Amino acid sequence: MIPRENIKLILAACAVLCTGILVMAVLVVAQDVAAPLLLSVVLGIVFAPTADRIERLGLPRWISVTLLLLTLIAAFSTLAYLAEPYFWQLVDALPAIKWELRALLHDYQGILRDVDQVNDEMTQALTGENGAGNETEADTEAGGRSIPTLTDALFLAPQIAVQALIFLGGLFFFLLTRDNVYRFIARRVGNRRATDVILQRFCSAEETVARYFLTISIINAALGAALAAGLTLIGMPGAVVWGVVAALLNFILYLGPMAVVAGLLLAGVLVFDGALSFAPAALFVALNMTEAQFVTPGLVGRNVSINPFLVFASLCVWMWMWGPLGGVVAIPITVIVVKLFDVLDEEPLPEDAADLTRELPRQSGR
């Protein structure tokens, strides 16, 4: 006969599994609303300590949150304004890039034709068949998607505007009322005597995660600046834009650097000749390996250490659900969840909460 405690644990595990599947299904179906809302919560946790420091100046909470939100909007607008000329240069260069890619593909198809022809000749020589069979058409048109037009952008504009409003509204109200959100969760997790303890642990996790992402942001900014300087020295056009793109995509582990390498390799083939065409991609690979192997582990490895398989699995799941946006929120959510579970074991519970000591491991799934 199964003990009653084991039955409770099995039922709790089944409830957690079913809840997780249900939450994933809801996130997939409600992507247009859930994606910007969850992104606002993630950024709200990252910028919460900054909002608290502004509030310590004596300003009301809503004023400090509004100032922080306006600062973020101004920073993003400035970045978009500085990148706008380079964007139009890229648009003007798209026909040249298209023809260059077509030439590369044509050369690659020619190599494949030669290999197929040699294979057919060897088959005919071994089997004794003549070459009067039916020929397969070698030239296939690569019908990729066309470049979005201005009409497509106009149709997408209302949806993007609504998602931007959801994001800004979610970020504002989360920063404004996050204490109430934490208190609500704490009351549901533990009893009344443990509410203050759990709230303290939420705040500690919030501070740790914010410090972690501040460090990562500084590292990525330094990586982008170093890449821009190196590309400028070798004469690469748009070096500043490549630096900004590398700094932003480096937040997406594994996939972001791979995209930067592919882009720099293509740009190097278009701009330079010979071995120098591989220099931009090689420069970024060297900088990224230095950052990943020495800088990041030395600065943030002691505070937050995540299993690489967990990071990769999180990227796969979130990108399967939400595409590129899932790759943006995957790592922050993983770090927040892992750090919250770590914090739950860092500080001892008060002595007068003996009954909670028996309850918390069951509720936390341990």
N, C-alpha and C positions, 0 to 999 in steps of 0.2 A: 504494500500500500504506500502510495506517495505521501510524504509528509505535507502538512498543510502549508508550511512556509515555502516549500519548493513549488507547490501549486500556485501560490501567490506570485512567486518570482516568474514562473512561466507565463501566467496571465499578464503580468506587467510587461514582460518582454514582447508578447504578442500585441499588446495595446500600443506599445511604442512603435513596433514595426508597422502596424496598420496605420497609425497616425502619420508616420513618416511617408508612407506611400500616398496617403490621401493629400498630405501637404504638397508633395511633388506634383501630383496630378493637378491640384489647384494652381500651382505656380506655372505649370505648362499652359493650362487653359487660359488663365488670366495674366498672360505675359505682358500685355500692353499696359496694365495697371500695376501689377506686382513688381515688374522689373524696375521702373523708376522709383517706386515706393521703397523697395528694399535697398536700392542704391542710396537713397536719401538717408535711410537708417544707418547704413555703413559709414557714410561720410559724417553723419551726425555724431556717431561714437568717436570717430577720429578727431573731429573738431570740438568736441565737448569740453576738454580742458581749456582750450583757447577761449571759448565762450565764458567759462567760469572766471578766467583771469580778467576778462573785460568787465564782468559783473562786479568783481572785487573793487573796481574803481569807484563804485558807488552808483552805478547806473542801474536802472530797473532791468529785469531779465529780458523783457521784450525789446528794449532798446539795444542791449548788448547783442542779442540774437540778430536783430535787424542790421546792425553795423557789420557783424560778421558775414551775413548773407550778402550784403551790398559789396563788401570787399571781395568775396569770392566771385560774384558776378563781374565786377570790374576787372579782376585778374584774368578771368576767362575771356572777356571781351577784348582786353588788350592783347592777349595771346592770339586770338582769332584775327585781330586787325593787323598784327605784325606778320602773320602767316598768309594773309590774303594775297599779296603780290606773288608769292611763291606758288600759291595754289593755281592762279591763272597762268603762270609760266608752265606748270605741269599740264594744265588743260591744253595749252597751245602745243606742247610737245607730244601729246598723245598720238597724233597721226604718225610722227616719226618713230615713236616707240612701237606702234602697231606694225609698221612696215619692217622695222628691224626684227621684231619677233617672228613675223611671217618669213623673213629671209632665213632666220635661224631654224625654224621648223622645216622649211623647204630643204635646207642642207641636211637636216636630220632624216627627213624622209628619203633623200637620195641615198644616204648610207644604208637605211633599212632596205631600200630596193635592191642595192647591190648585194646585200647579205641574202635576201630572199632569192635573187637570181642564182647566186652560187649554190644555195641549198637545193633549188630546183634542178640545176645541172647535175649535182651529185646524185640526187634521187633518180633522175633519168638514166644516169650512167650505171647505177646499181641495179635498177629494175629493168632496164632495157626498153623503156617506153620512149616514144618519140615526143617531140614538143608540140604536137598538134592539138593538145587539150585546150580547154577554155581558159582564157587569161582572166585573172581577177583585176579589177580596177584598183590601181595603187593610189591614185590621187583621190583623197577624200577631203571634202571641205570641212574645216573645223568651224562648225556653226556655233560659236560662243554667243554669250549674251551681248547685246549692243550696249553702248554707253548710255546711261540715263540722260534723257533730254530735259529741257526746261519744263515741259508739260508734266513729266513724271515728278519733278521736284515740286511743282505747284500742287499736285495731288497729295504728295506726302507732307506738305507744309502743315496742314491742320493737325494731323496726327502727331507730328513732332512737337508742335506748339502745346498740345494737350499733355503730352508726356513730360515736357519741360515744366509746365505748371504743376503737374503732380509731383515731380521731383522737388521743385522749390517749395511747394506747400508742405510736403512731407518733411523736408529738412528743417523748415522753420518751426513747425509744430512739434517735431521730435525734440529739437534743442530747447524749445520753450517748456515742454511738459515731460521731459525724460525722467525727472525725479518721480513723478506720479506713475510713470510706466514701470520703473524699477520697483517701486513700492507695491504696485499691483502684482507683479510677478513674485516678489518676495513673500507676500501674504499667501499666495497660492502654493508656493513650494514648501514653506515651513509653517510652524505655529506662530502665535503672537510673540512669544519670547525670543524667537530666532529671527524675527523680521529685520531688526537693526543689524544683526550679524551678516545676514545675506545681503542687505543693502550695502554694507561696507565692502563686501567682497565684490559686488557689482561695480562699485566705484573704483576699486583697486584694479579690476580687470580692464575697465575703461581707460584708466590712466596708463596702464602698461601697453595696451594696444595702440593708443594714441602716440605714445613715445616711440613705439616700434615703427609705425608708419611715418612719423616725422624723420626718423633716421633713414628709412628706406628712401624717402623723398629726397633727402640731401644726397644720398649715394647716387640715385638715378640722375639728379641734376648735375652732379660732378661728372658722371659718365657721359651725359649728353654734351657738356661743355668740352670735355676732352676729345670726344669724337668730332665735334664741330671744328675744334682747333686743328686736329690732325687732317681732316678733309680739306680745310682751307690751305694747309701747307702743300698738299699734293695737287691743288688746283681743281677740286671737285665743286661744281656749281651747286648752289643751295645748301652749303654746309651747315648753316644755322638751322634750317628746317630739318635736315637729317638728324642733327643733335637733339632737337625738340622731340621728333618722332621716336628716336631711340630712348629718350628719357621716359616718355609716356608708355611706350610698348614694353619697357622693361618691368613694369608693374605686373604684366602677365607672364608668369614664369614659363619657361620652355618655349611656348608658342610665340611670345612677343619677340625675343631675340632671333628666333628662326625667321620670322617675317622680315625683320630688319636686315638680316644677312641676305635673304633672297632679293630684297629691294636694292640693296647696295651692290649686289653682284650684277643685277640687271642694269643698274645705272652705270656701273663701271664699264660694262661691255658697250654701252651706248656712247659714253664720253671718251674713254681712253682706248688705246690700241696695245696689243701685245700683252705682256705680263702685267703691265700697270693696271689693266682692267680689273684685276683681282685685288688690287691694293685696298680699295675702300672696304670690301667685305673682310679682308684679312685684318685690317686695322680694328674694326669693330669686334671681331672674334677675339683678338688679343686683349682688348680692353674689357670685354665681357667676361672672359676667363679670369682675368686679374680681379675683377670686382666679385665674381661668384666664388672664387676659391680663397681669397685672402681678405678683401675689405668687408664684405657682408658677414662672413662668419666671425670676424674679429670684433665687429661693432654690435651686432644684434644676436649672434649665435648664443651668447650666454643667457640672454633674457627669454628668447622664444626659439625653441627647437622643434621643428615639425618633420615628421617622417616623410621622405620624398614620395613614397608610394601614396600616402594620404593626399599630398598635394596634387599628384598626377590624377588620382581618382576623382578628386574634387573638381579639377579642371575638366575632365571628361564629362562628368555628370552635369555640371552647370552649363558647359558649352552645348551639350546635347539638348538641354532644356531651352536655353535662351540665346544660343549662338555667340557672337563676339561679346555681347554685353555680359553673358555668363562667365566668360573668361576674365572680365574685369572684376566682378564681384566674388569670384570663387575663392581667391586667396584671402581677401579680407574676412570673409565669413568663416573660412577655415581657421584663420588665426584667432578670431574672436571666440569661436566655440571652443577651440583647444585651450586657449588661455583661461576661459571661464571655468572649464573643468579642472585646470591646474590650480586656479585660485581657490576652488572649493576645498582643496586639501592643504592649502598653505597655512591658514590661520586656525588655531584651535577654537572650538566652540566654548561658550561660557559654561562654568560649572553648574549653573542652575538650569541648564537645558539638557539634562541627562536623557530625558525621553527623546529629544530631537536627535541625539547621537545615534539612537537606534533607527530613527525614521529616515534621516537624510540619505544614508547609503542606498536604501530601497528606492527612494524617489529619484535619486540621481542616476539610477540604472547600474550602479556598481555592485 
